[in-house]
Amino acid sequence: MKTTVTIARILLGLVFFAAGLSGFLLIAHPPAPPPGLAGQFQDVFFRSYWVLFVDGVELIAGIFLLSNRYVPLAVVLLGAVIANIIVFHVTMQPMGLPIAAIVAALWVVVAAQYRSTFAPLFVQKLTHA
């Protein structure tokens, strides 16, 4: 199991390191937009420079995963990013869902390793001593 988690962490790190870096490299020349609403979304994403924020989060989380440092923080950051990726593909570009599902599965494998770290977040009511 430990090997599986390590492989998933490295693959997830590579995906988001590359994705994050590409946003900074492509900001001046974004890729051709896909047709329809997905293209309009991509146009706004790049023209507003929102892409720099999202890709910055991806890049930092990818570095954390690849260096095996601050992995729980990377998992939290990427949870939000991956949720948005899935919603984008469900609502605007369904053909990207298989890749999004693979990335989400890698995330689940890594996140499961750190579930005890996140357990306090699911306490309904805090008790103070």
Chimera marker file (.cmm) of the C-alpha trace (Angstrom):
<marker_set name="trace">
<marker id="1" x="0.000" y="0.000" z="0.000" r="1" g="1" b="0" radius="0.5"/>
<marker id="2" x="2.846" y="2.370" z="0.825" r="1" g="1" b="0" radius="0.5"/>
<marker id="3" x="4.257" y="1.955" z="-2.703" r="1" g="1" b="0" radius="0.5"/>
<marker id="4" x="0.833" y="2.653" z="-4.218" r="1" g="1" b="0" radius="0.5"/>
<marker id="5" x="0.501" y="5.868" z="-2.210" r="1" g="1" b="0" radius="0.5"/>
<marker id="6" x="4.018" y="6.965" z="-3.178" r="1" g="1" b="0" radius="0.5"/>
<marker id="7" x="3.345" y="6.341" z="-6.869" r="1" g="1" b="0" radius="0.5"/>
<marker id="8" x="-0.007" y="8.171" z="-6.655" r="1" g="1" b="0" radius="0.5"/>
<marker id="9" x="1.635" y="11.103" z="-4.841" r="1" g="1" b="0" radius="0.5"/>
<marker id="10" x="4.389" y="11.396" z="-7.432" r="1" g="1" b="0" radius="0.5"/>
<marker id="11" x="1.996" y="11.105" z="-10.393" r="1" g="1" b="0" radius="0.5"/>
<marker id="12" x="-0.356" y="13.670" z="-8.865" r="1" g="1" b="0" radius="0.5"/>
<marker id="13" x="2.613" y="15.929" z="-8.141" r="1" g="1" b="0" radius="0.5"/>
<marker id="14" x="3.867" y="15.651" z="-11.732" r="1" g="1" b="0" radius="0.5"/>
<marker id="15" x="0.426" y="16.384" z="-13.179" r="1" g="1" b="0" radius="0.5"/>
<marker id="16" x="-0.094" y="19.507" z="-11.104" r="1" g="1" b="0" radius="0.5"/>
<marker id="17" x="3.510" y="20.704" z="-11.304" r="1" g="1" b="0" radius="0.5"/>
<marker id="18" x="3.291" y="20.524" z="-15.107" r="1" g="1" b="0" radius="0.5"/>
<marker id="19" x="-0.219" y="22.008" z="-15.235" r="1" g="1" b="0" radius="0.5"/>
<marker id="20" x="0.741" y="24.850" z="-12.921" r="1" g="1" b="0" radius="0.5"/>
<marker id="21" x="3.925" y="25.645" z="-14.795" r="1" g="1" b="0" radius="0.5"/>
<marker id="22" x="2.163" y="25.566" z="-18.167" r="1" g="1" b="0" radius="0.5"/>
<marker id="23" x="-0.272" y="28.268" z="-17.075" r="1" g="1" b="0" radius="0.5"/>
<marker id="24" x="2.599" y="30.658" z="-16.452" r="1" g="1" b="0" radius="0.5"/>
<marker id="25" x="4.203" y="29.752" z="-19.767" r="1" g="1" b="0" radius="0.5"/>
<marker id="26" x="0.964" y="30.033" z="-21.754" r="1" g="1" b="0" radius="0.5"/>
<marker id="27" x="-0.390" y="33.273" z="-20.247" r="1" g="1" b="0" radius="0.5"/>
<marker id="28" x="0.837" y="35.354" z="-23.183" r="1" g="1" b="0" radius="0.5"/>
<marker id="29" x="-0.376" y="32.810" z="-25.752" r="1" g="1" b="0" radius="0.5"/>
<marker id="30" x="-3.257" y="30.721" z="-24.391" r="1" g="1" b="0" radius="0.5"/>
<marker id="31" x="-4.240" y="27.575" z="-26.292" r="1" g="1" b="0" radius="0.5"/>
<marker id="32" x="-7.039" y="27.762" z="-28.834" r="1" g="1" b="0" radius="0.5"/>
<marker id="33" x="-10.335" y="27.790" z="-26.955" r="1" g="1" b="0" radius="0.5"/>
<marker id="34" x="-12.643" y="24.801" z="-27.262" r="1" g="1" b="0" radius="0.5"/>
<marker id="35" x="-16.070" y="25.421" z="-28.784" r="1" g="1" b="0" radius="0.5"/>
<marker id="36" x="-19.032" y="26.749" z="-26.833" r="1" g="1" b="0" radius="0.5"/>
<marker id="37" x="-19.270" y="27.731" z="-23.214" r="1" g="1" b="0" radius="0.5"/>
<marker id="38" x="-15.996" y="25.973" z="-22.339" r="1" g="1" b="0" radius="0.5"/>
<marker id="39" x="-14.189" y="28.295" z="-24.769" r="1" g="1" b="0" radius="0.5"/>
<marker id="40" x="-15.835" y="31.369" z="-23.283" r="1" g="1" b="0" radius="0.5"/>
<marker id="41" x="-14.858" y="30.193" z="-19.819" r="1" g="1" b="0" radius="0.5"/>
<marker id="42" x="-11.253" y="29.621" z="-20.917" r="1" g="1" b="0" radius="0.5"/>
<marker id="43" x="-11.139" y="33.059" z="-22.543" r="1" g="1" b="0" radius="0.5"/>
<marker id="44" x="-12.255" y="34.769" z="-19.329" r="1" g="1" b="0" radius="0.5"/>
<marker id="45" x="-9.956" y="32.535" z="-17.268" r="1" g="1" b="0" radius="0.5"/>
<marker id="46" x="-6.906" y="33.720" z="-19.210" r="1" g="1" b="0" radius="0.5"/>
<marker id="47" x="-7.890" y="37.330" z="-19.938" r="1" g="1" b="0" radius="0.5"/>
<marker id="48" x="-8.699" y="38.020" z="-16.280" r="1" g="1" b="0" radius="0.5"/>
<marker id="49" x="-5.384" y="36.415" z="-15.191" r="1" g="1" b="0" radius="0.5"/>
<marker id="50" x="-7.352" y="34.205" z="-12.804" r="1" g="1" b="0" radius="0.5"/>
<marker id="51" x="-5.328" y="31.404" z="-14.399" r="1" g="1" b="0" radius="0.5"/>
<marker id="52" x="-2.236" y="32.689" z="-12.588" r="1" g="1" b="0" radius="0.5"/>
<marker id="53" x="-3.833" y="32.181" z="-9.186" r="1" g="1" b="0" radius="0.5"/>
<marker id="54" x="-5.123" y="28.698" z="-9.977" r="1" g="1" b="0" radius="0.5"/>
<marker id="55" x="-1.905" y="27.630" z="-11.660" r="1" g="1" b="0" radius="0.5"/>
<marker id="56" x="0.105" y="29.065" z="-8.780" r="1" g="1" b="0" radius="0.5"/>
<marker id="57" x="-1.851" y="26.850" z="-6.381" r="1" g="1" b="0" radius="0.5"/>
<marker id="58" x="-1.341" y="23.869" z="-8.699" r="1" g="1" b="0" radius="0.5"/>
<marker id="59" x="2.392" y="24.542" z="-9.030" r="1" g="1" b="0" radius="0.5"/>
<marker id="60" x="2.947" y="24.926" z="-5.289" r="1" g="1" b="0" radius="0.5"/>
<marker id="61" x="0.874" y="21.836" z="-4.473" r="1" g="1" b="0" radius="0.5"/>
<marker id="62" x="2.753" y="19.870" z="-7.140" r="1" g="1" b="0" radius="0.5"/>
<marker id="63" x="6.085" y="20.904" z="-5.618" r="1" g="1" b="0" radius="0.5"/>
<marker id="64" x="4.841" y="19.892" z="-2.148" r="1" g="1" b="0" radius="0.5"/>
<marker id="65" x="3.784" y="16.465" z="-3.425" r="1" g="1" b="0" radius="0.5"/>
<marker id="66" x="6.992" y="15.848" z="-5.379" r="1" g="1" b="0" radius="0.5"/>
<marker id="67" x="9.167" y="16.905" z="-2.447" r="1" g="1" b="0" radius="0.5"/>
<marker id="68" x="7.018" y="14.901" z="0.003" r="1" g="1" b="0" radius="0.5"/>
<marker id="69" x="6.700" y="18.013" z="2.194" r="1" g="1" b="0" radius="0.5"/>
<marker id="70" x="3.439" y="19.565" z="3.414" r="1" g="1" b="0" radius="0.5"/>
<marker id="71" x="1.500" y="16.779" z="1.690" r="1" g="1" b="0" radius="0.5"/>
<marker id="72" x="-1.698" y="17.312" z="3.750" r="1" g="1" b="0" radius="0.5"/>
<marker id="73" x="-1.684" y="20.995" z="2.724" r="1" g="1" b="0" radius="0.5"/>
<marker id="74" x="-1.204" y="19.991" z="-0.917" r="1" g="1" b="0" radius="0.5"/>
<marker id="75" x="-4.115" y="17.550" z="-0.595" r="1" g="1" b="0" radius="0.5"/>
<marker id="76" x="-6.390" y="20.302" z="0.753" r="1" g="1" b="0" radius="0.5"/>
<marker id="77" x="-5.347" y="22.773" z="-1.961" r="1" g="1" b="0" radius="0.5"/>
<marker id="78" x="-5.811" y="20.244" z="-4.730" r="1" g="1" b="0" radius="0.5"/>
<marker id="79" x="-9.148" y="19.044" z="-3.373" r="1" g="1" b="0" radius="0.5"/>
<marker id="80" x="-10.646" y="22.403" z="-4.280" r="1" g="1" b="0" radius="0.5"/>
<marker id="81" x="-8.883" y="22.524" z="-7.645" r="1" g="1" b="0" radius="0.5"/>
<marker id="82" x="-9.947" y="18.994" z="-8.570" r="1" g="1" b="0" radius="0.5"/>
<marker id="83" x="-13.549" y="19.694" z="-7.540" r="1" g="1" b="0" radius="0.5"/>
<marker id="84" x="-13.559" y="22.659" z="-9.933" r="1" g="1" b="0" radius="0.5"/>
<marker id="85" x="-11.981" y="20.578" z="-12.705" r="1" g="1" b="0" radius="0.5"/>
<marker id="86" x="-14.697" y="17.944" z="-12.324" r="1" g="1" b="0" radius="0.5"/>
<marker id="87" x="-17.493" y="20.528" z="-12.321" r="1" g="1" b="0" radius="0.5"/>
<marker id="88" x="-15.998" y="22.183" z="-15.424" r="1" g="1" b="0" radius="0.5"/>
<marker id="89" x="-15.966" y="18.876" z="-17.288" r="1" g="1" b="0" radius="0.5"/>
<marker id="90" x="-19.409" y="17.795" z="-16.108" r="1" g="1" b="0" radius="0.5"/>
<marker id="91" x="-21.007" y="21.098" z="-17.097" r="1" g="1" b="0" radius="0.5"/>
<marker id="92" x="-18.986" y="22.323" z="-20.087" r="1" g="1" b="0" radius="0.5"/>
<marker id="93" x="-16.609" y="19.755" z="-21.579" r="1" g="1" b="0" radius="0.5"/>
<marker id="94" x="-17.605" y="16.146" z="-20.819" r="1" g="1" b="0" radius="0.5"/>
<marker id="95" x="-14.890" y="14.641" z="-23.013" r="1" g="1" b="0" radius="0.5"/>
<marker id="96" x="-12.316" y="15.565" z="-20.347" r="1" g="1" b="0" radius="0.5"/>
<marker id="97" x="-14.073" y="13.582" z="-17.608" r="1" g="1" b="0" radius="0.5"/>
<marker id="98" x="-11.932" y="10.420" z="-17.903" r="1" g="1" b="0" radius="0.5"/>
<marker id="99" x="-8.727" y="12.356" z="-17.165" r="1" g="1" b="0" radius="0.5"/>
<marker id="100" x="-10.465" y="14.254" z="-14.343" r="1" g="1" b="0" radius="0.5"/>
<marker id="101" x="-11.604" y="10.917" z="-12.886" r="1" g="1" b="0" radius="0.5"/>
<marker id="102" x="-8.049" y="9.534" z="-12.968" r="1" g="1" b="0" radius="0.5"/>
<marker id="103" x="-6.696" y="12.645" z="-11.242" r="1" g="1" b="0" radius="0.5"/>
<marker id="104" x="-9.475" y="12.432" z="-8.647" r="1" g="1" b="0" radius="0.5"/>
<marker id="105" x="-8.681" y="8.747" z="-8.031" r="1" g="1" b="0" radius="0.5"/>
<marker id="106" x="-4.994" y="9.569" z="-7.488" r="1" g="1" b="0" radius="0.5"/>
<marker id="107" x="-6.069" y="12.311" z="-5.071" r="1" g="1" b="0" radius="0.5"/>
<marker id="108" x="-8.259" y="9.872" z="-3.111" r="1" g="1" b="0" radius="0.5"/>
<marker id="109" x="-5.359" y="7.405" z="-2.767" r="1" g="1" b="0" radius="0.5"/>
<marker id="110" x="-3.074" y="10.129" z="-1.411" r="1" g="1" b="0" radius="0.5"/>
<marker id="111" x="-5.743" y="11.762" z="0.781" r="1" g="1" b="0" radius="0.5"/>
<marker id="112" x="-6.691" y="8.414" z="2.336" r="1" g="1" b="0" radius="0.5"/>
<marker id="113" x="-3.141" y="8.072" z="3.642" r="1" g="1" b="0" radius="0.5"/>
<marker id="114" x="-3.621" y="11.319" z="5.601" r="1" g="1" b="0" radius="0.5"/>
<marker id="115" x="-7.216" y="10.805" z="6.776" r="1" g="1" b="0" radius="0.5"/>
<marker id="116" x="-6.223" y="10.961" z="10.445" r="1" g="1" b="0" radius="0.5"/>
<marker id="117" x="-4.785" y="14.429" z="9.805" r="1" g="1" b="0" radius="0.5"/>
<marker id="118" x="-8.180" y="15.581" z="8.540" r="1" g="1" b="0" radius="0.5"/>
<marker id="119" x="-10.312" y="13.823" z="11.173" r="1" g="1" b="0" radius="0.5"/>
<marker id="120" x="-10.515" y="16.900" z="13.470" r="1" g="1" b="0" radius="0.5"/>
<marker id="121" x="-12.176" y="18.828" z="10.644" r="1" g="1" b="0" radius="0.5"/>
<marker id="122" x="-15.179" y="16.537" z="10.874" r="1" g="1" b="0" radius="0.5"/>
<marker id="123" x="-15.910" y="17.105" z="14.555" r="1" g="1" b="0" radius="0.5"/>
<marker id="124" x="-19.403" y="18.546" z="14.820" r="1" g="1" b="0" radius="0.5"/>
<marker id="125" x="-18.858" y="20.431" z="18.042" r="1" g="1" b="0" radius="0.5"/>
<marker id="126" x="-15.597" y="21.395" z="19.673" r="1" g="1" b="0" radius="0.5"/>
<marker id="127" x="-15.202" y="20.854" z="23.380" r="1" g="1" b="0" radius="0.5"/>
<marker id="128" x="-12.864" y="23.188" z="25.214" r="1" g="1" b="0" radius="0.5"/>
<marker id="129" x="-11.023" y="22.057" z="28.300" r="1" g="1" b="0" radius="0.5"/>
<link id1="1" id2="2" r="1" g="1" b="0" radius="0.2"/>
<link id1="2" id2="3" r="1" g="1" b="0" radius="0.2"/>
<link id1="3" id2="4" r="1" g="1" b="0" radius="0.2"/>
<link id1="4" id2="5" r="1" g="1" b="0" radius="0.2"/>
<link id1="5" id2="6" r="1" g="1" b="0" radius="0.2"/>
<link id1="6" id2="7" r="1" g="1" b="0" radius="0.2"/>
<link id1="7" id2="8" r="1" g="1" b="0" radius="0.2"/>
<link id1="8" id2="9" r="1" g="1" b="0" radius="0.2"/>
<link id1="9" id2="10" r="1" g="1" b="0" radius="0.2"/>
<link id1="10" id2="11" r="1" g="1" b="0" radius="0.2"/>
<link id1="11" id2="12" r="1" g="1" b="0" radius="0.2"/>
<link id1="12" id2="13" r="1" g="1" b="0" radius="0.2"/>
<link id1="13" id2="14" r="1" g="1" b="0" radius="0.2"/>
<link id1="14" id2="15" r="1" g="1" b="0" radius="0.2"/>
<link id1="15" id2="16" r="1" g="1" b="0" radius="0.2"/>
<link id1="16" id2="17" r="1" g="1" b="0" radius="0.2"/>
<link id1="17" id2="18" r="1" g="1" b="0" radius="0.2"/>
<link id1="18" id2="19" r="1" g="1" b="0" radius="0.2"/>
<link id1="19" id2="20" r="1" g="1" b="0" radius="0.2"/>
<link id1="20" id2="21" r="1" g="1" b="0" radius="0.2"/>
<link id1="21" id2="22" r="1" g="1" b="0" radius="0.2"/>
<link id1="22" id2="23" r="1" g="1" b="0" radius="0.2"/>
<link id1="23" id2="24" r="1" g="1" b="0" radius="0.2"/>
<link id1="24" id2="25" r="1" g="1" b="0" radius="0.2"/>
<link id1="25" id2="26" r="1" g="1" b="0" radius="0.2"/>
<link id1="26" id2="27" r="1" g="1" b="0" radius="0.2"/>
<link id1="27" id2="28" r="1" g="1" b="0" radius="0.2"/>
<link id1="28" id2="29" r="1" g="1" b="0" radius="0.2"/>
<link id1="29" id2="30" r="1" g="1" b="0" radius="0.2"/>
<link id1="30" id2="31" r="1" g="1" b="0" radius="0.2"/>
<link id1="31" id2="32" r="1" g="1" b="0" radius="0.2"/>
<link id1="32" id2="33" r="1" g="1" b="0" radius="0.2"/>
<link id1="33" id2="34" r="1" g="1" b="0" radius="0.2"/>
<link id1="34" id2="35" r="1" g="1" b="0" radius="0.2"/>
<link id1="35" id2="36" r="1" g="1" b="0" radius="0.2"/>
<link id1="36" id2="37" r="1" g="1" b="0" radius="0.2"/>
<link id1="37" id2="38" r="1" g="1" b="0" radius="0.2"/>
<link id1="38" id2="39" r="1" g="1" b="0" radius="0.2"/>
<link id1="39" id2="40" r="1" g="1" b="0" radius="0.2"/>
<link id1="40" id2="41" r="1" g="1" b="0" radius="0.2"/>
<link id1="41" id2="42" r="1" g="1" b="0" radius="0.2"/>
<link id1="42" id2="43" r="1" g="1" b="0" radius="0.2"/>
<link id1="43" id2="44" r="1" g="1" b="0" radius="0.2"/>
<link id1="44" id2="45" r="1" g="1" b="0" radius="0.2"/>
<link id1="45" id2="46" r="1" g="1" b="0" radius="0.2"/>
<link id1="46" id2="47" r="1" g="1" b="0" radius="0.2"/>
<link id1="47" id2="48" r="1" g="1" b="0" radius="0.2"/>
<link id1="48" id2="49" r="1" g="1" b="0" radius="0.2"/>
<link id1="49" id2="50" r="1" g="1" b="0" radius="0.2"/>
<link id1="50" id2="51" r="1" g="1" b="0" radius="0.2"/>
<link id1="51" id2="52" r="1" g="1" b="0" radius="0.2"/>
<link id1="52" id2="53" r="1" g="1" b="0" radius="0.2"/>
<link id1="53" id2="54" r="1" g="1" b="0" radius="0.2"/>
<link id1="54" id2="55" r="1" g="1" b="0" radius="0.2"/>
<link id1="55" id2="56" r="1" g="1" b="0" radius="0.2"/>
<link id1="56" id2="57" r="1" g="1" b="0" radius="0.2"/>
<link id1="57" id2="58" r="1" g="1" b="0" radius="0.2"/>
<link id1="58" id2="59" r="1" g="1" b="0" radius="0.2"/>
<link id1="59" id2="60" r="1" g="1" b="0" radius="0.2"/>
<link id1="60" id2="61" r="1" g="1" b="0" radius="0.2"/>
<link id1="61" id2="62" r="1" g="1" b="0" radius="0.2"/>
<link id1="62" id2="63" r="1" g="1" b="0" radius="0.2"/>
<link id1="63" id2="64" r="1" g="1" b="0" radius="0.2"/>
<link id1="64" id2="65" r="1" g="1" b="0" radius="0.2"/>
<link id1="65" id2="66" r="1" g="1" b="0" radius="0.2"/>
<link id1="66" id2="67" r="1" g="1" b="0" radius="0.2"/>
<link id1="67" id2="68" r="1" g="1" b="0" radius="0.2"/>
<link id1="68" id2="69" r="1" g="1" b="0" radius="0.2"/>
<link id1="69" id2="70" r="1" g="1" b="0" radius="0.2"/>
<link id1="70" id2="71" r="1" g="1" b="0" radius="0.2"/>
<link id1="71" id2="72" r="1" g="1" b="0" radius="0.2"/>
<link id1="72" id2="73" r="1" g="1" b="0" radius="0.2"/>
<link id1="73" id2="74" r="1" g="1" b="0" radius="0.2"/>
<link id1="74" id2="75" r="1" g="1" b="0" radius="0.2"/>
<link id1="75" id2="76" r="1" g="1" b="0" radius="0.2"/>
<link id1="76" id2="77" r="1" g="1" b="0" radius="0.2"/>
<link id1="77" id2="78" r="1" g="1" b="0" radius="0.2"/>
<link id1="78" id2="79" r="1" g="1" b="0" radius="0.2"/>
<link id1="79" id2="80" r="1" g="1" b="0" radius="0.2"/>
<link id1="80" id2="81" r="1" g="1" b="0" radius="0.2"/>
<link id1="81" id2="82" r="1" g="1" b="0" radius="0.2"/>
<link id1="82" id2="83" r="1" g="1" b="0" radius="0.2"/>
<link id1="83" id2="84" r="1" g="1" b="0" radius="0.2"/>
<link id1="84" id2="85" r="1" g="1" b="0" radius="0.2"/>
<link id1="85" id2="86" r="1" g="1" b="0" radius="0.2"/>
<link id1="86" id2="87" r="1" g="1" b="0" radius="0.2"/>
<link id1="87" id2="88" r="1" g="1" b="0" radius="0.2"/>
<link id1="88" id2="89" r="1" g="1" b="0" radius="0.2"/>
<link id1="89" id2="90" r="1" g="1" b="0" radius="0.2"/>
<link id1="90" id2="91" r="1" g="1" b="0" radius="0.2"/>
<link id1="91" id2="92" r="1" g="1" b="0" radius="0.2"/>
<link id1="92" id2="93" r="1" g="1" b="0" radius="0.2"/>
<link id1="93" id2="94" r="1" g="1" b="0" radius="0.2"/>
<link id1="94" id2="95" r="1" g="1" b="0" radius="0.2"/>
<link id1="95" id2="96" r="1" g="1" b="0" radius="0.2"/>
<link id1="96" id2="97" r="1" g="1" b="0" radius="0.2"/>
<link id1="97" id2="98" r="1" g="1" b="0" radius="0.2"/>
<link id1="98" id2="99" r="1" g="1" b="0" radius="0.2"/>
<link id1="99" id2="100" r="1" g="1" b="0" radius="0.2"/>
<link id1="100" id2="101" r="1" g="1" b="0" radius="0.2"/>
<link id1="101" id2="102" r="1" g="1" b="0" radius="0.2"/>
<link id1="102" id2="103" r="1" g="1" b="0" radius="0.2"/>
<link id1="103" id2="104" r="1" g="1" b="0" radius="0.2"/>
<link id1="104" id2="105" r="1" g="1" b="0" radius="0.2"/>
<link id1="105" id2="106" r="1" g="1" b="0" radius="0.2"/>
<link id1="106" id2="107" r="1" g="1" b="0" radius="0.2"/>
<link id1="107" id2="108" r="1" g="1" b="0" radius="0.2"/>
<link id1="108" id2="109" r="1" g="1" b="0" radius="0.2"/>
<link id1="109" id2="110" r="1" g="1" b="0" radius="0.2"/>
<link id1="110" id2="111" r="1" g="1" b="0" radius="0.2"/>
<link id1="111" id2="112" r="1" g="1" b="0" radius="0.2"/>
<link id1="112" id2="113" r="1" g="1" b="0" radius="0.2"/>
<link id1="113" id2="114" r="1" g="1" b="0" radius="0.2"/>
<link id1="114" id2="115" r="1" g="1" b="0" radius="0.2"/>
<link id1="115" id2="116" r="1" g="1" b="0" radius="0.2"/>
<link id1="116" id2="117" r="1" g="1" b="0" radius="0.2"/>
<link id1="117" id2="118" r="1" g="1" b="0" radius="0.2"/>
<link id1="118" id2="119" r="1" g="1" b="0" radius="0.2"/>
<link id1="119" id2="120" r="1" g="1" b="0" radius="0.2"/>
<link id1="120" id2="121" r="1" g="1" b="0" radius="0.2"/>
<link id1="121" id2="122" r="1" g="1" b="0" radius="0.2"/>
<link id1="122" id2="123" r="1" g="1" b="0" radius="0.2"/>
<link id1="123" id2="124" r="1" g="1" b="0" radius="0.2"/>
<link id1="124" id2="125" r="1" g="1" b="0" radius="0.2"/>
<link id1="125" id2="126" r="1" g="1" b="0" radius="0.2"/>
<link id1="126" id2="127" r="1" g="1" b="0" radius="0.2"/>
<link id1="127" id2="128" r="1" g="1" b="0" radius="0.2"/>
<link id1="128" id2="129" r="1" g="1" b="0" radius="0.2"/>
</marker_set>
